[in-house]
Amino acid sequence: MLSPRRAVIAMAPYSPPSSGRKGKLRLDFNENTVGSSPKVVEAIQRALSADGLTVYPEYFDTKPALAKFFGVTEDEFILANGTDEAIQVLVNTYVDDGQEVLTMHPSYAMYKFYAEVAGAKVRELSYRESDLSFPLETFLDAIRPETRAILIANPNNPTGTGITLEQVVAIVERASHAAVLIDEAYFEFCGVTALPLIERYPNLFVSRTFSKVFGMAAMRIGCLFSQAENVKYMHKAQSPYSVNQLAAIAARAAVEDPDYIANYVREALAARDDIYRGFERLGVPYYPSQANFVLFRLGERSIEIRDKLRERGVLVRDRSYEIAGCVRVTAGTRAQAARFLEELERLL
Ligand SMILES: Cc1ncc(COP(=O)(O)O)c(C=O)c1O
């Protein structure tokens, strides 16, 4: 029996409950709940051919379109196989075995995952217990000379809470010796972005994904932005073909249909308001969110109600293992929110 690396032995297994979701109302993964723009599907269908599949991917059509959409130059970002690979590339580029990565808890599980796989020392700070807000002063005090990377989601998953650009700047300035990633997977729902700040701060990295608002989680594509010098190094640390050709074509089609996204955001924010109002009516405590999901408190019945909702065809995500009694629901359309609230009311 071969022995894996010590870092891998020490890791807790991570397996999100991602099977058996088909045909159900999927309010458990913060995905787009109505699907990608039809133009994306058409572009993939047009591009699909036996001959096309024989060729290693080329990104010369996609990169200029994405650069234009995001307002950067082509040498200021890498394409990545989702944010997940962006996190991995950043850690592999800047963090050596045994070095320190600073992140938050609870947050997106992949920060700790990739830092641990790389053999880094992970330090986690907690969101404030009272309102799950970001504890800026505590965080700034926790940045040490040995901190090599900082990984923060803005807004954060699963809390839904965000930080301001002033707070981002305070962190980036205090940690000028570290790579600071601001993961903006849910940017479109809050409108706060650190992307223009990459021009000013050579230690700032910003990620975006096509998995959420764009409705393309299955394609696995995202972007990681930073100054061109950093991007050069990240290219060195990344496989040249990690984003498949159809995903690259899909991303290009997606950014060419911005109205589709704007309409979806409007609908999801209205659905989120309906969910708030429903919780208030039902006396369910919740945390106001800056993203397309809401964390709410069911107390001791959280897992039971999650399971009963599933039996009724509605999927939500239990988070009680990290915030006692809490469950997270995705805001999709207003009709979906109404269905969720109706089923929840029945169970309470
Ligand atoms: C904060 C955050 N970042 C990134 C992701 C996933 O991104 P991707 O599908 O691009 O790997 C998620 C998904 O849940 C997330 O919550």
The ligand as a MOL file (V3000), in Angstrom:
LIG
                    3D

  0  0  0     0  0            999 V3000
M  V30 BEGIN CTAB
M  V30 COUNTS 16 16 0 0 0
M  V30 BEGIN ATOM
M  V30 1 C -17.5280 31.7610 -2.7220 0
M  V30 2 C -17.5230 30.7610 -3.8200 0
M  V30 3 N -16.5240 30.7620 -4.7100 0
M  V30 4 C -16.5010 29.8800 -5.7260 0
M  V30 5 C -17.4810 28.9200 -5.8690 0
M  V30 6 C -17.4340 27.8980 -6.9680 0
M  V30 7 O -16.9040 28.3690 -8.0640 0
M  V30 8 P -16.5670 27.4990 -9.3510 0
M  V30 9 O -17.7740 26.7040 -9.7090 0
M  V30 10 O -16.2600 28.5930 -10.2860 0
M  V30 11 O -15.3860 26.6270 -9.0600 0
M  V30 12 C -18.5150 28.8690 -4.9750 0
M  V30 13 C -19.5580 27.8250 -5.1320 0
M  V30 14 O -20.3150 27.5090 -4.3060 0
M  V30 15 C -18.5390 29.8060 -3.9300 0
M  V30 16 O -19.5310 29.7970 -3.0400 0
M  V30 END ATOM
M  V30 BEGIN BOND
M  V30 1 1 1 2
M  V30 2 1 2 3
M  V30 3 2 2 15
M  V30 4 2 3 4
M  V30 5 1 4 5
M  V30 6 1 5 6
M  V30 7 2 5 12
M  V30 8 1 6 7
M  V30 9 1 7 8
M  V30 10 2 8 9
M  V30 11 1 8 10
M  V30 12 1 8 11
M  V30 13 1 12 13
M  V30 14 1 12 15
M  V30 15 2 13 14
M  V30 16 1 15 16
M  V30 END BOND
M  V30 END CTAB
M  END
